[in-house]
Amino acid sequence: MICTVCGARLEVLEAEPEIAVRRYPEEPEAEINGRSDRFAQQRGFVFTNHREVVIEGLLEKHSMFGNFYCPCRIENIDENVCPCLETRSGSVRRDGKCLCGLFWMPEAAEE
């Protein structure tokens, strides 16, 4: 199953009495690339040519702290897991891109 909020692949652990899920187990690079691809596709976002640099930063944070925290943020908190809360809440549509520049509106990326 795909999370419609962040694009993560999820594995359903149980459905009763409540739904319990976890991130589908996969290699970190495949996970963050797939998650960012799905999130961008769901929202109509694009990537610029420095996507690989941001992905490297996300992978480094994952190896150090156990999750894909935004490389542009100091605090490693749930709100800063990519795609961060600010991005999920509309900053890309408002500003043309997310803080770290991973997700862009198509018209902003062309400028």
HELIX and SHEET records of a PDB file:
HELIX    1   1 PRO A   28  ARG A   43  1                                  16    
HELIX    2   2 ARG A   51  PHE A   65  1                                  15    
HELIX    3   3 ASP A   78  ASN A   80  5                                   3    
HELIX    4   4 LEU A   85  ARG A   88  1                                   4    
HELIX    5   5 SER A   91  ASP A   95  1                                   5    
HELIX    6   6 PRO A  106  ALA A  109  1                                   4    
SHEET    1   A 2 LEU A  10  GLU A  14  0                                        
SHEET    2   A 2 ALA A  20  ARG A  23 -1                                        
END                                                                             
